[in-house]
Amino acid sequence: MKKGWNNMVLERFFPDIYVKSVYELPIEALKAKGIKGLVFDIDNTVAPFDITEPDDDLIELFIFLKKQGFRLCILSNNNKERVQLFNKNLKTLAVHKAGKPGVKKLKLALEKLKLSPQNTAIVGDQIFTDMWCGHKAGLTCILTAPICNRDQLVTKVKRGMEKQVLKVYFKRERK
């Protein structure tokens, strides 16, 4: 791949931080950076797309993050029923039909949370929705590895292209 323009185009999809799992979030580094809010994708970021409710570990993580002072939000392209059911035990701000990579509903969520883009991070498993949305809105972008290999069909189609972009990202990060 050529250097220059091509890499600039790809950078809109690159994360600022990569972690294998939401359980590996660099809490102290995020605090040091002034991050006060975390916006989470659901499907394949915090749970497989076909799991309807969060497990106890995720509920405990959200409780821990709140105790650490973070304001939390779920931002999902999924439907209202899916998001509300998943959020029932997380008890946080939840936004459905987010339209990622569009930023309209993300900006509304930030207003409700009383956060600015500069002190918020988005956490997701997809570069073409979560990372691009976060960068367009000016957030810190944290990419997680997908929780499992099961995906909705539309996501499966994107994963092949995603792998190619991530090869460039990881090659650059090793330098």
N, C-alpha and C positions, 0 to 999 in steps of 0.2 A: 504494500500500500504506500502511495506517495506521502511524503511529509508535507506539512503546510496546510493548504486548504482542506484536504480530506480529513486530516486529524482535527481541525477546527470544527468541521461538521460533526464528526463523531463525538467530540467532547460534550456536546449537549446531552448525550446519553450516559456519560461516565459518572460514576458515583464520586462523591468527595471522600467517602469512607466505605470500605467493604468489610462486612462481617459475615461469618457463616450462618449465624442465627441471631434472632432478637435477644437471646440470652447472653450474647457476647457484646452487647452495646457498650461502648467505652464511656461509661457514665461520668467519670471524673473529667475526662477530656471534653465531653460535651458541656459540662458545667463551666469548665475553664474558658470555653469558647463563648460562653454567654447564652447557651441554648436553654430555654425555659419550657419549650413545648415540643412534643413528639407527635407526629401524625403518622398513623400506621395504616397500611393496606391490610386487608384480611387474607384473601385467597393466596395460599402458598407463601405468605410472609409470616403470619402468625398461626395459621391453621391450613390444612389441606382444603381445597375448594369444596369438597363434598362432606366436610364435617360441619354440622350445624351450630354447635355450641363450643365455646372455649373450654379447654381442659383446666384442671386445677393449677397446673404450673403457670399457664398464661394468666389466669386470674391473679395468682400470687405475684407475678411479674408486674402487672398493672398496679396492684396495691403498693408494691415496693417503689415503683417509679413515682407514684403520687406522693408517697412519703418522702421521697427525695426532692420533692418540690416541682416536679414536671407537671404541666397541664397536658392532658392526653386527648387524642381524637382518633377515631377510625374514619377513614376516607376510602370508600369502595365504589367501584363502578357497578357493583351488584345491585339487585333490587331491594326495595324497602323491607320486605318481609325477611329476606336473608340477613340484612344488616341489623335490623331490630332484634331478631332472635339471637344473633351472635353477641350483640351488645348487652343483652338482658343481665348477665352476671358480671360484665366488665364495668357497667355503670359509668360510661364516659360519653362525651359528645360523639355522635355517630352520624355520618353523612352518607347517604346512598345515592346511586346514579350520579356519581361525581363527575363523569365526563372526562376523566384523565386521558390524555395529557392536557386537556383544557384546565384553566386555573380558576374559573369563576366560583365554583363551589369550595375550592380550597381557600380562596380569599375570604369567602363568607365564614368559613370555619375559623379562620384566624381572627376575624372580627369578634366572633362569639367567645373565643378563648382569650381575647384581649392580648394578642401576640402580634409581633411584627415578623415579617419574613426573616429578618436578620437573627432573631432569637428562636427560630423554629427549625426543626429537622423533619424531613419526611423519610419514612422507613418502608421500603418495598422490595419486591423480588423481580420486578420487570423494568428494564431500562427504557422501553418505548412508551410506557405509561407513567410509572412512578418517578423515575429519575428525570425524565424530560419535563414532566409537570412541575416537579420541585425546582428545577433550574429556571424554568420560565417564570416562576413566582419568586425566585430569589432565596430559596431555602437551602440549607445544608442537606445534601442527599446521601442517604445511607442505603446501600444495596445489601440485601441478604441473599444467600443461596436459597433457591426454592426448597421448601420443606420436603416435598416428595415429587415424584415424576408424573403423577396424575395431574392433568390440566384440562381445562375446558378446550374444546377444539380450536377456537380462535387463538388461544394462547399457545397451543402446541405449534401452530403454524408460525408464530412469531419467534419461538425459541431457537429455531435454526439460524435466523438472521441475528438474533441476540448473541448467540455463541460466537459469531464472527466478530461482532463489535467488541465483545468482552475479551477476545484473544488480543486485540490491539490494546485494550485497557491494561490487561495483566502484563503484557510484554513491556509496556511503558512503565508500569509500577515496579518492575524488577530492576530497572536501570538505576 
